[in-house]
Amino acid sequence: MKLIVGLGNPGAKYAGTRHNVGFDAIEYLARSPLAGRAKAAFQSEVVELTEGTEKLMLMKPQTFMNLSGHAVRAALDFYKLTPADLMVMCDDFNLPLGKLRVRGNGSHGGQNGLRHIQEMLGTQDYPRLRIGVGQPGPGEAVDFVLSRFKPGERAAIDLAIAEAANAAMIWVRRGLPACMNAANGGPEANKPAKPKPPRPKPAGESKDETKPPEGG
């Protein structure tokens, strides 16, 4: 079993804000025809989903961002899962808008949901997927993450949410290295390599001189 957690704040006041892109990615996954109905459990809204032989739980903690670790710890304990069975998706204002970054461990980087999860788990070794929401000006971080996206940003963030959901499923199907390769490389990673230009010939070298002699 795998647990995929999206971070955010509950309530209409926070819906669609930058801080709630983790919730948005979970809602994207929950639209799968294979997903069950949402229900309340572990101080969260949860949806069960089956992918092949793997059972997934999609979770949106309803504890508010700064206390997200309570829900995560309760679910891991109940199902006897390890931190390696967990993927957390959240916003990151240190990343450009729409940029994804997946890591298997590391610091919380100032993200308070990750901070509390790491406190409750007693480790920073668990997969996390950050979604870039753009960068605030000096001293504007709190108001910025609680703001909504501008109309001109909407297409980029909608694409990033879909890519984040896809990356989470790659993690489920193929593991963390494949997920990191897909997400961290960005769209350019899926483009075919450009052919190298031909090596220029030394001055004075004719085309025929490079051919082997006839009959040789």
TORKOL-4160 file (C-alpha; in steps of 0.2 Angstrom, whole numbers, padded with zeros to 4 digits, m for minus):
216
<pt num="1" X="0000" Y="0000" Z="0000"/>
<pt num="2" X="0006" Y="0018" Z="m0004"/>
<pt num="3" X="0000" Y="0034" Z="0004"/>
<pt num="4" X="m0001" Y="0050" Z="m0006"/>
<pt num="5" X="m0003" Y="0066" Z="0004"/>
<pt num="6" X="m0007" Y="0083" Z="m0003"/>
<pt num="7" X="m0005" Y="0098" Z="0008"/>
<pt num="8" X="m0016" Y="0113" Z="0010"/>
<pt num="9" X="m0029" Y="0121" Z="0021"/>
<pt num="10" X="m0047" Y="0116" Z="0022"/>
<pt num="11" X="m0062" Y="0127" Z="0018"/>
<pt num="12" X="m0068" Y="0138" Z="0004"/>
<pt num="13" X="m0057" Y="0153" Z="0010"/>
<pt num="14" X="m0042" Y="0144" Z="0005"/>
<pt num="15" X="m0048" Y="0134" Z="m0011"/>
<pt num="16" X="m0037" Y="0139" Z="m0026"/>
<pt num="17" X="m0024" Y="0147" Z="m0017"/>
<pt num="18" X="m0005" Y="0144" Z="m0020"/>
<pt num="19" X="m0003" Y="0135" Z="m0003"/>
<pt num="20" X="m0017" Y="0122" Z="m0009"/>
<pt num="21" X="m0009" Y="0115" Z="m0024"/>
<pt num="22" X="m0006" Y="0099" Z="m0015"/>
<pt num="23" X="m0024" Y="0097" Z="m0012"/>
<pt num="24" X="m0027" Y="0101" Z="m0031"/>
<pt num="25" X="m0015" Y="0087" Z="m0036"/>
<pt num="26" X="m0025" Y="0075" Z="m0025"/>
<pt num="27" X="m0041" Y="0080" Z="m0032"/>
<pt num="28" X="m0034" Y="0077" Z="m0049"/>
<pt num="29" X="m0029" Y="0060" Z="m0045"/>
<pt num="30" X="m0046" Y="0057" Z="m0036"/>
<pt num="31" X="m0055" Y="0060" Z="m0053"/>
<pt num="32" X="m0049" Y="0043" Z="m0059"/>
<pt num="33" X="m0064" Y="0031" Z="m0063"/>
<pt num="34" X="m0055" Y="0018" Z="m0052"/>
<pt num="35" X="m0056" Y="0030" Z="m0037"/>
<pt num="36" X="m0068" Y="0027" Z="m0023"/>
<pt num="37" X="m0079" Y="0040" Z="m0014"/>
<pt num="38" X="m0071" Y="0052" Z="m0002"/>
<pt num="39" X="m0073" Y="0049" Z="0016"/>
<pt num="40" X="m0067" Y="0055" Z="0033"/>
<pt num="41" X="m0052" Y="0046" Z="0042"/>
<pt num="42" X="m0036" Y="0051" Z="0051"/>
<pt num="43" X="m0042" Y="0069" Z="0052"/>
<pt num="44" X="m0042" Y="0070" Z="0033"/>
<pt num="45" X="m0052" Y="0068" Z="0018"/>
<pt num="46" X="m0047" Y="0051" Z="0010"/>
<pt num="47" X="m0050" Y="0042" Z="m0006"/>
<pt num="48" X="m0045" Y="0024" Z="m0010"/>
<pt num="49" X="m0038" Y="0020" Z="m0027"/>
<pt num="50" X="m0031" Y="0004" Z="m0035"/>
<pt num="51" X="m0017" Y="0004" Z="m0047"/>
<pt num="52" X="m0014" Y="m0013" Z="m0054"/>
<pt num="53" X="m0011" Y="m0024" Z="m0038"/>
<pt num="54" X="m0006" Y="m0008" Z="m0028"/>
<pt num="55" X="m0019" Y="m0001" Z="m0016"/>
<pt num="56" X="m0017" Y="0018" Z="m0014"/>
<pt num="57" X="m0024" Y="0030" Z="m0001"/>
<pt num="58" X="m0025" Y="0048" Z="m0007"/>
<pt num="59" X="m0026" Y="0060" Z="0008"/>
<pt num="60" X="m0030" Y="0079" Z="0011"/>
<pt num="61" X="m0027" Y="0082" Z="0029"/>
<pt num="62" X="m0040" Y="0094" Z="0037"/>
<pt num="63" X="m0029" Y="0099" Z="0051"/>
<pt num="64" X="m0023" Y="0115" Z="0043"/>
<pt num="65" X="m0006" Y="0115" Z="0035"/>
<pt num="66" X="0005" Y="0118" Z="0051"/>
<pt num="67" X="m0002" Y="0102" Z="0059"/>
<pt num="68" X="m0002" Y="0090" Z="0044"/>
<pt num="69" X="0009" Y="0078" Z="0053"/>
<pt num="70" X="m0004" Y="0072" Z="0064"/>
<pt num="71" X="m0014" Y="0065" Z="0050"/>
<pt num="72" X="0001" Y="0057" Z="0041"/>
<pt num="73" X="0007" Y="0049" Z="0057"/>
<pt num="74" X="m0010" Y="0041" Z="0061"/>
<pt num="75" X="m0012" Y="0034" Z="0044"/>
<pt num="76" X="0006" Y="0027" Z="0043"/>
<pt num="77" X="0003" Y="0019" Z="0060"/>
<pt num="78" X="m0014" Y="0012" Z="0056"/>
<pt num="79" X="m0008" Y="0003" Z="0040"/>
<pt num="80" X="0009" Y="m0001" Z="0047"/>
<pt num="81" X="0018" Y="0009" Z="0033"/>
<pt num="82" X="0035" Y="0016" Z="0033"/>
<pt num="83" X="0040" Y="0033" Z="0027"/>
<pt num="84" X="0046" Y="0026" Z="0011"/>
<pt num="85" X="0028" Y="0021" Z="0007"/>
<pt num="86" X="0023" Y="0040" Z="0008"/>
<pt num="87" X="0023" Y="0053" Z="m0005"/>
<pt num="88" X="0019" Y="0071" Z="0000"/>
<pt num="89" X="0014" Y="0084" Z="m0012"/>
<pt num="90" X="0015" Y="0103" Z="m0008"/>
<pt num="91" X="0018" Y="0120" Z="m0014"/>
<pt num="92" X="0036" Y="0129" Z="m0015"/>
<pt num="93" X="0038" Y="0147" Z="m0017"/>
<pt num="94" X="0057" Y="0145" Z="m0020"/>
<pt num="95" X="0053" Y="0136" Z="m0036"/>
<pt num="96" X="0048" Y="0145" Z="m0052"/>
<pt num="97" X="0029" Y="0144" Z="m0057"/>
<pt num="98" X="0025" Y="0127" Z="m0063"/>
<pt num="99" X="0042" Y="0119" Z="m0059"/>
<pt num="100" X="0042" Y="0102" Z="m0051"/>
<pt num="101" X="0055" Y="0095" Z="m0039"/>
<pt num="102" X="0055" Y="0077" Z="m0032"/>
<pt num="103" X="0067" Y="0072" Z="m0018"/>
<pt num="104" X="0068" Y="0056" Z="m0007"/>
<pt num="105" X="0074" Y="0066" Z="0008"/>
<pt num="106" X="0080" Y="0083" Z="0014"/>
<pt num="107" X="0075" Y="0098" Z="0025"/>
<pt num="108" X="0058" Y="0105" Z="0025"/>
<pt num="109" X="0065" Y="0121" Z="0017"/>
<pt num="110" X="0053" Y="0132" Z="0027"/>
<pt num="111" X="0037" Y="0123" Z="0021"/>
<pt num="112" X="0027" Y="0122" Z="0037"/>
<pt num="113" X="0017" Y="0106" Z="0032"/>
<pt num="114" X="0033" Y="0097" Z="0029"/>
<pt num="115" X="0041" Y="0104" Z="0045"/>
<pt num="116" X="0027" Y="0096" Z="0055"/>
<pt num="117" X="0027" Y="0080" Z="0046"/>
<pt num="118" X="0046" Y="0078" Z="0049"/>
<pt num="119" X="0043" Y="0082" Z="0067"/>
<pt num="120" X="0030" Y="0069" Z="0069"/>
<pt num="121" X="0039" Y="0055" Z="0059"/>
<pt num="122" X="0056" Y="0059" Z="0067"/>
<pt num="123" X="0064" Y="0058" Z="0050"/>
<pt num="124" X="0067" Y="0068" Z="0035"/>
<pt num="125" X="0069" Y="0053" Z="0024"/>
<pt num="126" X="0052" Y="0051" Z="0014"/>
<pt num="127" X="0048" Y="0056" Z="m0004"/>
<pt num="128" X="0041" Y="0073" Z="m0007"/>
<pt num="129" X="0035" Y="0082" Z="m0023"/>
<pt num="130" X="0036" Y="0101" Z="m0023"/>
<pt num="131" X="0026" Y="0112" Z="m0035"/>
<pt num="132" X="0033" Y="0129" Z="m0039"/>
<pt num="133" X="0020" Y="0142" Z="m0036"/>
<pt num="134" X="0030" Y="0158" Z="m0041"/>
<pt num="135" X="0041" Y="0168" Z="m0030"/>
<pt num="136" X="0035" Y="0182" Z="m0018"/>
<pt num="137" X="0044" Y="0199" Z="m0015"/>
<pt num="138" X="0054" Y="0202" Z="0001"/>
<pt num="139" X="0043" Y="0200" Z="0016"/>
<pt num="140" X="0028" Y="0195" Z="0006"/>
<pt num="141" X="0028" Y="0176" Z="0009"/>
<pt num="142" X="0013" Y="0173" Z="0020"/>
<pt num="143" X="0001" Y="0184" Z="0010"/>
<pt num="144" X="0009" Y="0177" Z="m0006"/>
<pt num="145" X="0005" Y="0159" Z="m0003"/>
<pt num="146" X="m0012" Y="0162" Z="0003"/>
<pt num="147" X="m0016" Y="0172" Z="m0013"/>
<pt num="148" X="m0024" Y="0165" Z="m0028"/>
<pt num="149" X="m0016" Y="0163" Z="m0045"/>
<pt num="150" X="m0017" Y="0177" Z="m0058"/>
<pt num="151" X="m0027" Y="0173" Z="m0074"/>
<pt num="152" X="m0010" Y="0173" Z="m0084"/>
<pt num="153" X="m0003" Y="0160" Z="m0072"/>
<pt num="154" X="m0018" Y="0148" Z="m0072"/>
<pt num="155" X="m0013" Y="0138" Z="m0088"/>
<pt num="156" X="0005" Y="0135" Z="m0081"/>
<pt num="157" X="m0001" Y="0129" Z="m0064"/>
<pt num="158" X="m0015" Y="0118" Z="m0071"/>
<pt num="159" X="m0002" Y="0109" Z="m0081"/>
<pt num="160" X="0010" Y="0108" Z="m0066"/>
<pt num="161" X="m0004" Y="0100" Z="m0056"/>
<pt num="162" X="m0007" Y="0087" Z="m0069"/>
<pt num="163" X="0011" Y="0083" Z="m0071"/>
<pt num="164" X="0013" Y="0082" Z="m0052"/>
<pt num="165" X="m0001" Y="0069" Z="m0052"/>
<pt num="166" X="0007" Y="0059" Z="m0066"/>
<pt num="167" X="0024" Y="0059" Z="m0057"/>
<pt num="168" X="0015" Y="0052" Z="m0041"/>
<pt num="169" X="0008" Y="0038" Z="m0051"/>
<pt num="170" X="0026" Y="0035" Z="m0059"/>
<pt num="171" X="0032" Y="0033" Z="m0041"/>
<pt num="172" X="0019" Y="0021" Z="m0037"/>
<pt num="173" X="0022" Y="0010" Z="m0053"/>
<pt num="174" X="0041" Y="0012" Z="m0055"/>
<pt num="175" X="0048" Y="0019" Z="m0040"/>
<pt num="176" X="0057" Y="0035" Z="m0034"/>
<pt num="177" X="0071" Y="0036" Z="m0046"/>
<pt num="178" X="0059" Y="0035" Z="m0061"/>
<pt num="179" X="0048" Y="0048" Z="m0053"/>
<pt num="180" X="0063" Y="0060" Z="m0050"/>
<pt num="181" X="0069" Y="0057" Z="m0068"/>
<pt num="182" X="0052" Y="0061" Z="m0075"/>
<pt num="183" X="0048" Y="0076" Z="m0064"/>
<pt num="184" X="0065" Y="0085" Z="m0061"/>
<pt num="185" X="0069" Y="0084" Z="m0079"/>
<pt num="186" X="0053" Y="0094" Z="m0084"/>
<pt num="187" X="0046" Y="0094" Z="m0101"/>
<pt num="188" X="0063" Y="0095" Z="m0110"/>
<pt num="189" X="0067" Y="0078" Z="m0103"/>
<pt num="190" X="0054" Y="0070" Z="m0114"/>
<pt num="191" X="0060" Y="0078" Z="m0130"/>
<pt num="192" X="0071" Y="0068" Z="m0142"/>
<pt num="193" X="0089" Y="0072" Z="m0142"/>
<pt num="194" X="0094" Y="0084" Z="m0156"/>
<pt num="195" X="0106" Y="0076" Z="m0169"/>
<pt num="196" X="0124" Y="0083" Z="m0167"/>
<pt num="197" X="0130" Y="0093" Z="m0182"/>
<pt num="198" X="0143" Y="0085" Z="m0193"/>
<pt num="199" X="0161" Y="0087" Z="m0188"/>
<pt num="200" X="0169" Y="0101" Z="m0200"/>
<pt num="201" X="0182" Y="0094" Z="m0211"/>
<pt num="202" X="0200" Y="0101" Z="m0209"/>
<pt num="203" X="0204" Y="0114" Z="m0222"/>
<pt num="204" X="0210" Y="0107" Z="m0239"/>
<pt num="205" X="0202" Y="0090" Z="m0236"/>
<pt num="206" X="0191" Y="0085" Z="m0250"/>
<pt num="207" X="0175" Y="0074" Z="m0249"/>
<pt num="208" X="0183" Y="0060" Z="m0260"/>
<pt num="209" X="0199" Y="0059" Z="m0250"/>
<pt num="210" X="0189" Y="0052" Z="m0235"/>
<pt num="211" X="0182" Y="0037" Z="m0245"/>
<pt num="212" X="0192" Y="0021" Z="m0245"/>
<pt num="213" X="0200" Y="0017" Z="m0262"/>
<pt num="214" X="0190" Y="0007" Z="m0274"/>
<pt num="215" X="0193" Y="m0012" Z="m0272"/>
<pt num="216" X="0201" Y="m0010" Z="m0255"/>
